[in-house]
């Protein structure tokens, strides 16, 4: 066999291998699309119908559902939160009413899987008074601000100075309104549903994975009890490994999946007239606080750079 014939044989073998791999990929893609269409989307639709019917009743009944939270900077748990103002939205509904320049994580990619059934249930837990927290070090003040902004807790901060305008302390007045969120997002590759729970049992997020076949009438009843903080048997919730969840987010950056953390809604006593009015003012406040924190950090860095000549840090 000549060397040219050998190259031809190798090329033909490579082509056959690539064709077999492409055929397998298409078969797997078709199988995933079938599972997504016949199992995942119907499960999300059943979930959406149930949750919307549930919140219609809840917003009429106005049940006295109590919650307790631990707030950083305050020693004791606060047990006077009342859960209220339930709302169910589709992510696509948020897309339609919000600018993607303000919410880039909701921007739909051209090659993305249909997300029209992805659901967000939101409510808020509110206490009938405000919290006062005092800090005496600038570093503690900065950390406290970062904490409140991270968890979308609205606050004001007034600094006390002496006659020479030197910092003495800072007084935080905190609005005790915690925004709770249950976000159900379909996962095409695994034919599962990702559930992200925000600020429910504690501040922060927890991640769960659901199998579409688990979502039946009995499971939905247990989910409703769980949301209302009543005794339940919702044992099928399995918290996802945080490391693997972070890896998944990194691997999907710039890929087919969009971010799953919609902005939180407005903390106000005024009843909103639309979905935009419900969130826009609070989002603007959060952006302002983030800009202030960034500006403060830049000032600290500049001071460190100058006073570093004397091995000192200025806060």
C-alpha positions, -999 to +999 in steps of 0.1 A: +000+000+000+014+034-010+017+062+015-011+081-003-035+052+000-027+049+036-036+086+041-068+081+022-078+051+044-070+071+075-091+101+062-120+078+054-118+062+089-118+097+104-148+108+084-168+077+094-159+083+131-169+120+129-202+110+111-209+084+138-203+110+165-225+136+148-253+110+144-250+102+181-250+138+190-282+144+170-299+114+185-290+126+220-302+161+211-335+147+198-340+127+229-333+157+252-357+178+231-384+151+234-379+149+272-380+187+275-411+190+254-430+160+269-419+162+306-402+194+316-425+220+301-457+202+311-444+200+347-436+237+347-470+245+333-487+225+360-466+242+386-474+277+372-512+270+372-511+257+408-490+286+421-511+312+404-543+298+418-527+295+452-516+332+454-550+344+443-564+328+474-535+339+496-539+376+486-576+374+495-571+355+528-540+375+539-529+347+563-508+356+593-477+338+582-448+346+605-411+344+597-378+349+617-346+362+604-311+369+617-298+403+605-260+408+606-251+436+630-280+428+653-275+403+681-309+387+683-331+370+657-361+391+647-393+371+649-419+397+639-418+393+601-451+387+583-450+371+549-473+389+524-478+403+489-475+371+468-469+373+430-461+347+403-444+358+371-430+342+341-394+351+333-405+361+298-431+384+313-402+402+331-383+403+298-412+420+282-416+448+308-380+454+318-351+468+298-323+443+292-298+471+298-310+471+334-315+433+336-288+418+314-293+384+330-328+383+315-315+388+279-325+359+258-299+344+235-306+335+199-296+299+205-312+295+239-338+269+247-375+280+251-378+295+286-414+306+283-425+285+312-398+294+337-415+308+368-407+331+397-428+333+428-421+364+449-433+377+482-420+398+510-415+394+547-421+427+566-418+437+602-439+466+617-408+486+628-374+497+617-341+485+631-313+507+644-277+496+642-247+516+652-211+511+640-180+528+653-154+519+627-154+529+591-145+494+580-175+480+599-197+506+582-185+496+548-191+459+555-226+466+569-235+485+537-222+457+515-243+432+535-275+452+531-270+458+494-261+422+488-294+410+503-315+439+489-323+454+523-332+490+522-315+514+547-302+549+555-269+556+571-261+588+590-225+595+601-216+613+633-185+635+633-168+656+659-161+694+657-132+687+633-154+665+611-136+633+622-157+602+620-172+590+653-199+565+644-226+557+619-262+550+626-281+526+603-319+528+601-330+496+584-363+489+568-372+453+579-385+441+545-370+409+532-377+398+496-383+361+492-381+343+459-388+308+445-374+306+410-381+275+388-359+272+357-358+244+332-325+227+326-324+214+290-292+193+292-303+172+322-341+174+316-346+187+352-359+218+369-336+240+389-351+256+420-334+286+435-348+297+469-338+332+480-341+346+516-365+320+528-352+301+558-323+326+560-307+354+540-290+341+509-297+315+483-302+277+483-302+256+451-323+225+445-329+201+416-363+186+408-373+158+385-404+166+364-420+133+374-419+144+411-442+174+404-477+160+410-507+172+430-494+158+463-460+173+458-476+207+449-497+206+481-465+200+502-447+228+483-476+252+492-473+242+529-435+248+527-440+282+512-465+291+539-440+278+566-464+251+577-455+215+587-449+196+555-434+164+540-414+181+512-385+157+516-378+155+478-360+188+479-323+180+475-299+208+480-274+210+451-237+210+458-227+246+459-193+239+442-209+221+413-236+248+410-208+275+408-189+254+382-221+251+361-225+289+362-189+294+351-192+268+323-223+284+310-209+320+310-212+332+274-230+300+265-267+290+261-279+296+296-288+330+310-283+341+347-311+332+370-312+360+396-338+386+388-337+419+406-358+423+438-389+444+440-395+477+456-398+481+494-426+505+497-459+509+515-475+523+483-493+496+464-477+493+429-497+500+398-477+477+375-449+452+375-425+480+365-435+502+393-432+473+417-394+470+411-380+500+394-376+524+423-360+498+446-336+487+418-326+523+413-319+526+450-297+494+450-277+508+420-271+540+438-259+522+469-236+500+449-221+531+432-215+548+466-198+517+479-176+515+448-166+552+451-158+547+488-136+517+481-117+537+455-111+565+480-098+539+505-074+524+479-060+558+470-054+566+507-037+533+512-014+540+482-003+573+496+000+564+533+016+531+524+048+551+524+044+552+561+031+516+565-003+529+575-038+522+564-065+548+565-101+539+571 
